[in-house]
């Protein structure tokens, strides 16, 4: 509930973008129709994240990518979990798979081997 309230109040009221991308994103928001957003949202709900039949739908998909970048800064959101998962994968590629060592230390008072 706390994450939902944060998303409703923080990201619904404003959108954070880099200054160099602002003009392009603002133009895309202004030029995209509600019908195109609805069509793309229906397609994404069915599991198709990449298909765009026209230029307007392609702009909607690009805007969705930008929104994911913005919500990745919100702790606990699905985009932040994806960002953390990608960071773990990158560390595994750079440093190698993690190694776990377990040392079993039986209690010396109760163990007959000691």
trRosetta pair geometry for C-beta under 8 A, 3 or more apart (Angstrom, degrees):
i j d omega theta_ij theta_ji phi_ij phi_ji
1 4 5.6 -55 -147 37 32 112
1 5 6.3 32 155 -19 66 105
2 5 5.8 -53 -148 36 30 110
2 6 6.4 33 152 -20 63 106
3 6 5.6 -55 -150 36 32 114
3 7 6.3 30 153 -17 66 105
3 74 7.2 108 -156 152 89 111
3 75 7.6 -119 -110 94 101 66
3 76 4.4 -115 -98 104 134 129
3 77 6.4 171 -173 -72 121 66
4 7 5.8 -55 -148 37 31 109
4 8 6.2 29 155 -19 65 107
5 8 5.7 -55 -144 37 31 110
5 9 6.2 11 164 -4 66 111
6 9 6.4 -67 -142 46 24 96
6 10 5.4 -3 173 3 66 122
6 74 6.3 153 122 -156 122 114
7 10 6.5 -59 -117 49 20 94
7 11 5.4 -28 -158 32 61 116
7 12 7.1 78 144 -28 61 93
7 71 7.2 27 -122 -130 107 113
7 74 6.3 68 -85 -172 84 163
7 77 6.7 116 -80 -97 121 118
8 11 7.9 -10 -56 51 7 77
8 12 5.3 -7 -166 -4 42 136
9 12 6.8 -21 -80 38 8 103
9 13 6.5 -3 178 -10 45 120
10 13 6.8 -88 -168 34 13 101
10 14 7.4 -61 173 47 51 91
10 74 7.1 157 81 -103 141 117
11 14 7.2 -91 -138 67 30 57
11 15 7.0 56 -163 -96 73 59
11 70 6.6 130 -131 128 117 119
11 71 6.2 11 -99 -89 162 89
11 74 6.9 -59 -39 -59 128 141
15 25 7.9 -146 126 142 134 136
15 67 7.5 -62 -137 -106 114 79
15 70 6.3 -55 -159 -119 73 169
16 70 5.3 144 58 -136 86 110
16 73 7.8 -38 69 38 144 146
17 21 5.1 -112 169 87 113 108
17 22 5.3 145 95 -88 120 68
17 25 5.3 -140 -122 36 168 159
17 66 6.7 2 -107 -176 110 121
17 70 7.2 -53 -72 -78 64 118
18 21 4.8 71 64 17 89 104
18 22 7.2 -131 93 -39 43 79
19 22 5.7 -29 -152 -12 34 120
21 24 5.7 -68 -165 49 60 108
21 25 5.4 50 145 -20 91 113
21 66 7.5 -179 152 -126 142 127
22 25 6.0 -66 -143 42 27 104
22 26 5.9 25 163 -18 67 112
23 26 5.9 -56 -142 38 26 110
23 27 6.3 26 158 -18 62 108
24 27 5.8 -57 -149 37 29 110
24 28 6.4 28 153 -18 64 106
25 28 5.6 -52 -147 36 34 112
25 29 6.4 35 154 -19 66 103
25 63 7.1 120 -147 -113 85 83
25 66 5.9 161 -117 -168 125 170
26 29 5.8 -51 -147 36 32 111
26 30 6.3 28 155 -17 64 109
27 30 5.8 -58 -147 39 31 110
27 31 6.1 15 160 -11 66 115
28 31 6.1 -66 -139 43 27 101
28 32 6.1 28 165 -29 66 110
28 59 4.8 -168 -149 -171 103 112
28 62 6.7 -99 -147 87 159 116
28 63 5.6 -173 130 -69 130 109
29 32 6.4 -55 -140 26 25 109
29 63 6.8 122 -77 -120 72 138
31 56 7.4 -133 132 -119 92 89
31 59 6.8 -46 87 150 107 170
32 36 5.6 -115 -167 73 84 130
32 37 6.3 85 149 -52 117 96
32 56 6.0 137 -124 -166 68 89
32 59 5.5 -152 -80 106 108 121
32 60 5.6 126 -144 -75 137 83
32 63 6.8 -65 -30 -13 161 152
33 36 4.9 99 61 5 82 100
33 37 7.2 -145 99 -3 47 86
33 56 6.5 1 20 -173 92 144
34 37 5.6 -54 -151 37 38 113
34 38 6.3 40 151 -21 68 105
35 38 5.6 -54 -149 36 32 112
35 39 6.3 32 154 -19 66 105
36 39 5.7 -51 -145 35 32 111
36 40 6.3 27 158 -14 65 108
36 54 7.9 -99 -119 70 116 109
36 56 4.4 -105 -107 135 156 114
36 57 5.4 -143 -162 -77 102 63
36 59 7.7 30 139 63 148 98
36 60 5.4 -168 136 -41 103 136
37 40 6.0 -59 -146 41 28 107
37 41 6.1 28 155 -20 65 110
37 60 5.5 -178 -96 -128 59 132
38 41 5.8 -56 -143 37 28 110
38 42 6.4 31 156 -20 63 104
39 42 5.9 -54 -152 33 29 111
39 43 6.5 26 152 -16 63 108
39 57 6.5 -68 93 -102 119 114
40 43 5.6 -56 -148 39 34 113
40 44 6.2 34 154 -19 68 106
40 52 7.5 2 -104 -107 109 82
40 57 5.4 162 -72 -147 109 87
40 60 4.4 -175 -2 112 164 142
40 61 6.4 -146 -149 -60 137 74
40 64 7.6 -148 143 -36 134 135
41 44 5.7 -51 -142 38 32 110
41 45 6.3 39 154 -24 63 104
42 45 5.7 -54 -151 32 29 114
42 46 6.8 24 152 -14 62 105
43 46 5.9 -59 -155 37 33 108
43 48 4.7 -65 172 72 91 111
43 51 6.3 -120 -179 68 142 104
44 47 7.6 85 -175 -51 34 8
44 48 6.8 -101 -87 71 34 58
44 49 5.8 60 -122 -99 83 65
44 64 7.6 -177 -84 -130 154 164
48 51 5.0 -21 165 19 122 113
49 61 7.7 119 172 -137 62 110
50 61 7.5 79 -133 -146 31 149
52 55 7.9 68 149 -103 122 14
52 57 4.0 174 -150 107 86 103
52 58 4.0 116 145 -71 161 68
52 60 7.7 165 -118 51 114 92
52 61 5.5 -100 -67 -8 125 136
53 57 5.7 55 39 29 66 153
54 57 5.4 96 54 12 68 101
54 58 7.2 -123 105 -6 38 93
55 58 5.4 -54 -151 34 36 117
55 59 6.6 39 151 -21 66 100
56 59 5.7 -49 -153 31 34 113
56 60 6.8 37 147 -20 63 100
57 60 5.4 -46 -150 31 39 115
57 61 6.6 41 150 -19 65 100
58 61 5.7 -50 -151 34 34 112
58 62 6.6 34 150 -17 64 105
59 62 5.6 -54 -149 37 35 112
59 63 6.3 36 152 -20 66 104
60 63 5.6 -53 -148 36 32 112
60 64 6.5 38 150 -23 64 102
61 64 5.6 -49 -152 30 34 115
61 65 6.9 37 149 -20 62 100
62 65 5.6 -49 -155 30 37 113
62 66 6.7 37 148 -18 65 103
63 66 5.5 -51 -150 35 38 113
63 67 6.4 38 152 -20 68 103
64 67 5.7 -52 -147 36 33 111
64 68 6.5 38 152 -21 64 102
65 68 5.7 -52 -152 33 33 113
65 69 6.8 35 150 -21 63 102
66 69 5.6 -52 -155 31 35 114
66 70 6.7 33 149 -18 65 103
67 70 5.6 -52 -150 35 37 111
67 71 6.3 24 156 -10 70 107
68 71 6.1 -59 -140 44 31 101
68 72 6.4 47 155 -40 63 99
68 79 4.7 179 -162 -117 72 128
68 82 7.7 -25 -175 62 116 145
69 72 5.8 -43 -153 11 30 118
69 79 7.6 -131 -63 -178 13 139
70 73 6.7 -56 179 21 41 106
71 74 5.1 -39 -162 19 64 118
71 77 4.9 -113 164 133 102 160
71 78 7.8 19 126 56 128 70
71 79 4.2 104 96 33 96 143
71 80 7.2 -105 138 -33 70 81
72 77 7.2 -129 -101 78 27 118
72 79 4.1 -100 -75 137 66 105
72 80 5.2 136 -159 -82 50 55
72 82 7.2 -83 -110 66 104 94
72 83 4.4 97 -161 -40 119 140
73 80 7.1 -146 2 -88 4 105
74 77 4.2 56 87 -16 107 130
74 79 7.3 67 45 60 95 106
74 80 6.0 -128 75 -36 57 125
75 80 5.9 -176 -124 167 28 174
76 80 6.4 32 29 59 19 137
76 81 7.8 18 -161 -47 25 96
77 80 4.7 96 55 5 78 100
77 81 7.2 -141 96 -5 43 85
78 81 5.6 -51 -151 34 37 113
78 82 6.5 39 150 -19 66 103
79 82 5.6 -50 -148 35 36 113
79 83 6.4 39 151 -21 65 103
80 83 5.4 -50 -147 35 36 114
80 84 6.4 36 153 -18 66 102
81 84 5.7 -52 -147 37 33 110
81 85 6.3 36 152 -21 65 106
82 85 5.6 -53 -146 36 32 114
82 86 6.3 32 154 -19 64 105
83 86 5.8 -54 -149 37 30 111
83 87 6.5 32 151 -21 63 105
84 87 5.5 -53 -149 34 34 113
84 88 6.5 35 152 -20 66 102
85 88 5.8 -52 -151 34 32 111
85 89 6.5 32 151 -17 64 105
86 89 5.6 -52 -147 37 34 112
86 90 6.3 36 153 -21 65 104
87 90 5.6 -52 -148 35 32 112
87 91 6.5 34 152 -19 64 103
88 91 5.7 -53 -150 35 32 111
88 92 6.5 33 151 -20 65 104
89 92 5.6 -54 -150 35 33 112
89 93 6.5 33 152 -19 66 103
90 93 5.7 -52 -149 35 34 110
90 94 6.2 25 155 -12 67 110
91 94 5.7 -59 -141 44 31 106
91 95 5.5 -12 174 19 71 116
92 95 6.8 -65 -117 58 20 81
92 96 6.9 -48 -166 128 55 13
92 97 5.8 31 -154 -94 101 49
92 98 7.2 -69 -105 -24 92 78
106 110 7.6 -121 166 75 96 84
106 111 4.0 76 138 -71 130 153
106 113 6.8 77 60 51 153 115
106 114 6.6 -158 88 -35 111 120
107 110 4.8 31 90 33 117 100
107 111 5.8 152 71 -21 59 99
108 111 6.3 -57 -117 38 26 106
108 114 4.5 -124 -136 135 73 163
111 114 4.8 72 85 2 108 106
